[in-house]
Amino acid sequence: MRPSFATHVNLELLEENYQRWQDNPESVDSGWSAFFEGFELGDLQPRNGAAVSDAPARQEVSEGPLQTRVDGLVYAYRTLGHTIARIDPLADKRPQNPLLSLRELGFSEKDLGLQVSSKFFFDNRKMTLREMIALLESIYADSIGAEFQHIQNPRLRNWVRHRLESRPPKHSTTREAQIAVLRALLEAETFETFLHTRYVGQKRFSLQGAESLMVVLDTILHRCPAKAIEEICMGMAHRGRLNVLANFLKKSLQVIFTEFSTNYIPDLVAGDGDVKYHLGYRTVRKLESGAEVEIRLSANPSHLEAVNPVVEGTARARQRIRGDT
C-alpha cells in the first residue's frame, strides 16, 4: 500500500499539530483532527484480552484505509489545489503536481467508480470518487486558486474554506469581458517587464504576483455609472503604485519614466530616491459608454498608513463640494 498524504508532512509540523490537538481538538484543521483521531483509534488495545473476530477485522482492512485515503484526498486538494489551478488563459492544459496524482493519493483508475464520502467535505455527502475529485478541482483548481491552509488561526482558515466551498457555480462571461480582463492583465505585466528590463536594480515595488488588482480596479470603474458614482478617491501604498498610475489613472508614461531617470539638476526632485512612489495624481476617465469618472489618488506621506484618514477627509470634502451629502 502506498503511503498516505500525511507521510509527506514535516515531522516537526506533525508533532506540533498533534500536541495542539491533544490540548484542544478544535485548535487544528479538521483534516488533522481526523488524522489524529484515526491514529489514536488504531492504537487502542482490546479490553480484558477479548479476542477480536475475523469479520470486523476484514471490514476494517477494506473500509478503514479507504476512508483515510478519501479524507487525505480532500486535505491534499485544500492544501495543494492552487498549484494546478488554470490561471494561465493561454495554456493548453492545467499544470501538473505529482502529489495530486491518483497513484500518490493511494487510488487507481478502477477506484473512480467507488461510492465515497468524507465528514470533512460537503456534509458527508455520498458521491463517486470521480465526482469528488471533479468537485474538488472545480473549487480549488479551476480558474481561481486559493492558498490558505498555512493560516494559523483556525477560525479564519475555516472561514476561507467555507467561502470557497459554498460559493455559487462559475457563471458564464461574455467574450468581450474576457478580452478586457486579459488586456488589463497583459498591460500590467508588460509594464512591469519593461521597468525591470530598462531600470535594472532600481526599486520599483512591482505589482508582479498581484496583477489581478488591475482587473478589480477596472471592474469597479466600469460599474460606477450604473451606481451613479461620478468620482473615486483612493490611496495606496508603494507596491503596484506605478502600475496603477500608468494603467488605471492613465498617467503619461513619458512623465513616469522621466521620474525614474537620474538627474543632476539642483532642486529638481524627478529621479531622486523614492519620490515617484509618493506622488499623487488626478484624472478623468472617459468610458466606452460615454460616462466620465473622476479619479483622485492621494499623495503618500512618509508613513504610508497616514494616508488613510487623508483619503477619508478628501472623500468627505468632495462629497460636500458635489452636494452629495
N, C-alpha and C positions, 0 to 999 in steps of 0.2 A: 504494500500500500504506500502511495506517495505521501510525503509529509504535508500537513495542512498549512494554510496560510500563516497560522500563528508561529510556525517554526522559523519564519523569516524575520521575526521581530527581534530587535536588540535585547540581549539578556537583561541589561540594566533596566530598560524600559519595562520589560515583563515583570521583574521583581518589584519595581516601583509601583506599577499598577496593581499588582497582587496585594501589596501592603495597604494601599489605599482602599482596595475592595474589602479587605478584612476589617478595616476600621469603619468603613461605611460603603455598603454595596452600591448606593446611588451616586457615589462620587466619581464613578468611572463610566465610560461609554457602555451602552447596552451590549455591544459585541464582546467587550472584555468581561462583562458580568456573566454572560452566558458561558464564556470560555472557562472562567474560574469555577462556576457552579458545576460544570461538567467535570472539571479536574478534581474537585473535592468529592463529587459523587462517585467517580471512578476509583477513588482511594478508600472508600468505605469498605469495612470488613463485615462478613455475615455475623449476626448476633448469635451468641450461645453455641457457636460451632455448627449452626444449622447448615445442612447441605443445600446447595442451590441446584435446582433441577436443570436438565439439559435444554428444555424447551425455551425458558426465559433467556438462557444464555445465548442460544442461537438467535433469538429475536433481537437481543442487544447487539450482536455482531452485525446483523443485517440492517437494523434501523438506526442504532446509535451513531455509528460513523457517518452514515448518510446525512443525518440531521446536523452533525458537526460541520460537515463539508458545506452544506447549504447555508448555515449561519456564517461560515467563513467566506462564502461567495459574496454574501451581502456586505460583509465588513470590507472585503477586498475592493469592491466597486465604490463603496463610500470613501475609501482611502486613496485609491489609485485611478478611479474612473476618469478624472480630469486629464490624465496622461494620454488617453486615447480619444479625447473629445475631438469632434470635427470642427476645429476652429479656423482652419485654413480653407477658404471658399474655393481656392484654385487647385487643391489637392485631389488626386484621382480617388484615393481611398484614405480611410482613417489611419492614424498612427497605430503602431502595434506595441504592446507591452507584454513580454512573455509571462509576467507574473499574473496576468489575467487570462491566460490560455486555459482551456478545459483541462488539459493534462496537468498543469501546475496546480490547479484548484482541486484535483483529485477526481475529475469526471472524464467520461469518454463520450463519443458521439451516440452510443447506444443508450446513454442515460438521459438524453434530452427529452424523451417522452415520459419520464417518470413524474408522477404527481408529488409535488413537494410544497412545503410552506415553511415559514420562519416566524416565530412570535416577535421577532425584531423588525419585521418588514410587512407593511400593509396588513396589520392586524391578523397575522397568521392565515391569510387568505390562501386557499388551495389553488395551485396552478401547475402547469408542466414546467420542468426545468428550462425548457426552451423559452417559454413565456416569461419566466422570471428573469432570465438573462436579458431578453429584449426590453423588458420594463426597466431594469437597472441601467441598461445602456441609454434608453431614452431620457432617463433622469440625470445620470451622472456623466454620460459620454456622448451627448449629442452635440448641438452647436454651442452649448454652454457647458463649461466645466467648472467644478467648484472644489477647491482645495480647502477643507475646513476641519479635518479630523485632528489637526495639531492644536486647535483651540483648547486651552486648559480648563476654562470654565464650562462645566457640563451643561448648565442652563443655556448659555449662549450657543454651544455646539449643537444641542438638541433643537434649539430654535431654528438654526440654519437648516438642519436636516429636515425638520418638519416643513419649512417653507419650500424646500426643494421637492420633497416628495408629495406635497399637496397642491402644487401649482397646476393650473389647467393645462390641457394638451397644447402643443405648439400650434399657433394659429398661422394661417397662410398669409404671406406677404406678397404684395404686388412686385412685379419685376422692376418697376421704376424705383420703388422704395429700396429694394435690394441693391440696385446700382448706386443709389445715393449713399447708402451705408458703406458700400465698398469704396466709393470715391473718397468719402471722408477718411476712411482708414488709410487709403493709399496716399492721400495728401499729407496726412500726419507722418506716416512712415518715410515718405520721400524727403520731407523737410528735415527730419532728424538725421537721415542718412547723409544729406548734403552738409549739414552742420558738422557732423562727425568727420566727414572727408575733408572739408575746407578748413575747419578750425580745430585741427588736431591738438589735443592736450588742453584745450580751454574748457573751463567749467560751463556747461550748458544746461544742466538739470533736465536731462532728457525725459521725454514722455514715453520712451520705448518700454513696452510691457503694460502700458495703461492707455494705449491709443483709443480704446473704446470710450474714453472721456469725450472725444470729439464727436462721436456718434450721439452720446447722451445730450451734449450741448446743442447739437444741430437739431435733434428731435424736439427739445424744449423750445428752441427758437421758432421752428415751423408750426408749433402748436399754439404759439402766443396769440395770433389773430383770432382763432376760434374762442379763446378765453378773454378776449378784449384786453389783452396785455399790450401796452404800447412801449414799455421801457423795462430794461433789465439792469439792475445794479448788482455787481458781483465783485468778489475779492477772492484771491487765491494765493497760495504760497509759490515758491520758486519752481517746483517740478512741473514741467509742461507749460510753463507760463509763456515762453516764446512761441510755442506751437499754437496756443490759444490766441495770442496776439495776431499771428500770421494767418491762421486758417479759420478762426471764428470771428474775430473782430476785423479781419482783413487789413491789418496794418501793413503799410508798404514794406515789401521785402528789402528794398533798397535802403530804407531807413534802419531796419533791423540789422542788416549786415554792416552798415556804417557804424552802428553802435558796437559791433563786435570788433571792428578794425582798430588796431593800435594807433593812437595819435600822439603827437609831440607838441601840440599847441597848448600853451598855458591857459588855465581856467576853462578848458573845454572838457566836459565830462564824458563825451562819447568815447567808448573804448576803454574807459577806466573801470577796473575792478568788476564788481557785480551790479553796477548802477543800472544796467539794462534789465535786470531782473526785478528792479523796484519800481520802474516807471509804470504809470497808469496809462489809460487810453480811453477815448470816447469815439464812437462811430454810430452811423445809422445804416442798418442792413435793410436793403430792399429785397423782398422775397419774390418768388416767381408769381405768386398770386397778386402782386402789386402792393401788398401791405408793407408798411415800414415799421421797424422796431429799433428803438434807440438802445444802445448797449454801453454801459459805463463799467470799466474795470478800474477799481481804486488802486492808487499807488500804494506800495508796500512800505511800512516803516521798518526800521532795523529789526525790531521784534515782530515777526510776521503775524503772530496771533493778535496783535493790537489792531489789525485791520478789520477784525470782526465788528466791533462797535462802530467803527468808521463807516462801514458798509450799511449798517443798520440806520445810522444817522443820515447818511446820504439818501437812502431809500425813503425815509420819513420826510426829509426835506423835499424830495422830488414829488412825493405824494401831495404835499401842501401846494407846491408850485403848480401842479397839474390839476389841483382841485379834487384829487382822488382821496377823499377822507371819509 
